[in-house]
């Protein structure tokens, strides 16, 4: 038995393969010293050192062990230049794979993504940067490749590597391509539209949800190209697709995972498989199932770029949902097939910690994985012109990494939008004060988080049997006010702040997770449909008048449902597809969403973008009813065309009336109606709202 030292905590670990290694003495032990502080594995056992058992128990051996490790091996080398595993240069292609402690590495070349036989195998050479390299001095465009590394005398499974940027069908082999062939016409001139922070409204969509239904009027249903088609209509002639997004006034399109994931068999697309995509395989490659030809590595890339280009041309910026917190089955990834145990947080018995609830959690604190994340995100911005990122289970990542990401990405585009889920599925194996929890958002620079405060207050907590504030349930007022203030410290808000800036607060009541809003209401209330539609309008008025970033889920403006399915991640299109005839049936609701967006765009007072301004200009009006929230944003000269904006959110089942300063007002919303140009004029010192509704006044 031998000591395994990890993070200054010694413990004893058994290894069956070292049955002869019994070095216990009455007062002394011998310790194998390896770079365990970085790798969590014994890397080098050439050096044995003797220590006192007393010192071992006191935990004082760790420093000596680490010093010996550093002098014997040094830290694992990390390349100073960006990791490029395949660089095609016409008459030659250079390959590299990072596996600094491997004994050998090979490059294996194939004619297709499915051939069993290689046409060439090259032995690779290890450099000082930990990269095994090989160069093929021939034009091999169209070839596919894998790497294979040897450890402990055994060859690990083949892998496409960890940074493949072009892959074949199902992503198990990298592809050698000419990247100039992936650019659609005019790509060099593609520019992201300039959108003021006060105009950010995020629309989350899944490619299949959005266009697969027969009523979408889209030709390339469920594909990237669906978001390039203009002029599409539902059977009643109402706009669908990208034209619909223009109509409802959203400005950012957030795409559910579109990087290569493992849960769709791209060779069987005729089976109409469905998955959200939260089982990542190749972080730097485009998912093939949303392409018209997943067998062609160039096609999927070009079509993705065409989609981004079309969205930019239509006035939208694009946010990519990224899932660096875990991978698909770790054993099948390039991470475990090149550097087993390094890229994940591991238990002492060699099993995986599982803060993601998906079988593993990645280790963003590891130097190479931190570098990997940063470079991967930079790649998506530079090559694909992506404008922002939504981090799945962001709390699994450490704060230092998230701040580095923010710094590097803002250097590329000062307007890049970064936010994520400030929680994990289970407690991550990392100190709570050092991870990107929602409560730690104030410690991150220009990184936001989803607000479950306003979500749970307005619609009721996940799994709760009531629908919260919008259904007249008391006890939610403080968190509604917190959300309206954008999560910043405010003298009238009792909830502890977690943001420095209101733009770090993502305001929402519905997303792809859990029940969609309609299903939530149908499960949690006995209300009629007319009453539920009032609740939806009230809820979204709270979202759109919040100082945070408004966020809506695709199809909720059409009053979509998922037949009550709570977790539809792998359910068929019959559950997830948006029926576009609902736009006709619920046109009044669609128009209300569009009007709320127009009101927000016309009145930047709803997004002051600064915590001090929020504290100065936003005042809550005292109301005795626990289901009534009223607030006034005043002193807006030079900021807004209005002198003041007043909002009354009435979640109660009766008329609400609140006193306001005497003035001349334009009624922008009242009783389920909304109009940016005003419904009517009003002079007086009261604001009223009927049961389960909102009123918005602008003092002009």
MOLINTA-V68788 format. One line per field, one symbol per residue. psi: psi as a letter, one per 20 degrees, with the letter a starting at -180 (. if undefined). A space follows every 10 residues. Layout:
BEGIN
psi->???
END
This chain:
BEGIN
psi->qrpopoljoq rpppohilhi mnkprhiqqq ppprlhhhij qogpkhppqp rqhghghiji hgggghgggg hghrqpppph rqoohoopke iqppqqpomh jqhrqqppqq hriiphpqiq pppqpprijj ppqqpomrok pirqqrqpqp pkjqprqqqi aikpiprapj jiqrporohh iiprpjhhip qpqppqhijp opopqpgggh ihqhjhjqgm pjrgihjipq jqqrijjqqa bhhghghijq ipooprpjrp rijpoiilhi ilqpqhjkmq gohjqpphij qinihohhgh gghghhgggg gghijqqppp oqmihrraoh hjqhghjgmp igiqpqrhji rpqliijjir prniipghhg gggghghhgh gghikqirpp oplhihqqgg ghhgggghhh hgoijqppra olrrhrpqmq phijrlqgij hiiqokprqp nighghggiq qpiqjrkbgi jkprjigghg gghhjkjrpp hjpippqjqh phiioopriq ahqaqrgghg hhhirjqrhg hhhggggggh hggijqiaoq pqqpihijlr rkkjphnkhk qrhhghqpoi ihhghlhhgg hgghhgghgg hinihimhjp ghhghgiopq ppphpikppq qporljpigq iqhqpppoon irkrppppqr qprpqpohqp kjqqphipgr qppakqpqpr plrqppqpo.
END
